[in-house]
């Protein structure tokens, strides 16, 4: 109970959540990167994989991390077109089998 948490990592995460979409929308014509991909890359840069500025030791960051992951998975599931999965396309089927064989050998 006597732990002191810094709000700097939480502030960095909140600033990135607002600034990355704004920056990517301004350079939309030059850089064809979806906003979600930009946010993931920005999170990797400031997180443990990059500079290590934000380490989820704070309870609020842990909660934001889990909620962000759940939201990303939910939105990804909403984007899937299940009708295209029902009808088999011979070209895509052969590509998928070639990819599966290649990945199984490596």
CORDADA-V905402 format. One record per backbone hydrogen bond with DSSP energy under -0.5 kcal/mol. CO is the residue of the C=O (numbers start at 1). NH is the residue of the N-H. E is the energy in kcal/mol with one decimal. If there is no record, write none. Layout:
# CORDADA-V905402
CO_NH_E, CO_NH_E
This chain:
# CORDADA-V905402
3_5_-0.6, 7_11_-2.4, 8_12_-2.4, 9_13_-2.2, 10_14_-2.2, 11_15_-2.4, 12_16_-2.4, 13_17_-2.1, 14_18_-1.2, 15_19_-2.9, 16_20_-2.2, 18_22_-0.9, 19_23_-2.9, 20_24_-2.6, 21_25_-1.9, 22_26_-1.3, 23_27_-1.4, 25_28_-0.7, 27_31_-2.4, 30_32_-0.5, 31_33_-1.4, 34_38_-1.9, 35_39_-2.3, 36_40_-2.2, 37_41_-2.5, 38_42_-2.4, 39_43_-2.2, 40_44_-2.1, 41_45_-2.1, 42_46_-2.1, 43_47_-1.3, 44_50_-0.6, 45_51_-3.1, 46_53_-0.6, 46_54_-2.6, 47_50_-0.8, 47_52_-2.1, 53_55_-0.6, 55_57_-2.9, 58_62_-2.0, 59_63_-2.1, 60_64_-2.4, 61_65_-2.5, 62_66_-2.2, 63_67_-2.6, 64_68_-2.4, 65_69_-1.9, 66_70_-2.3, 67_71_-2.5, 68_72_-2.4, 69_73_-2.4, 70_74_-2.4, 71_75_-2.7, 72_76_-2.1, 73_77_-2.1, 74_78_-1.7, 75_79_-1.1, 76_80_-0.6, 77_80_-0.6, 80_82_-0.9, 81_84_-0.7, 81_85_-0.6, 82_86_-1.0, 83_87_-1.1, 86_88_-0.6, 88_90_-0.5, 89_93_-2.8, 90_94_-2.0, 91_95_-1.9, 92_96_-2.6, 93_97_-2.2, 94_98_-2.2, 95_99_-2.5, 96_100_-2.4, 97_101_-2.3, 98_102_-2.4, 99_103_-2.7, 100_104_-1.9, 101_105_-1.2, 102_106_-1.0
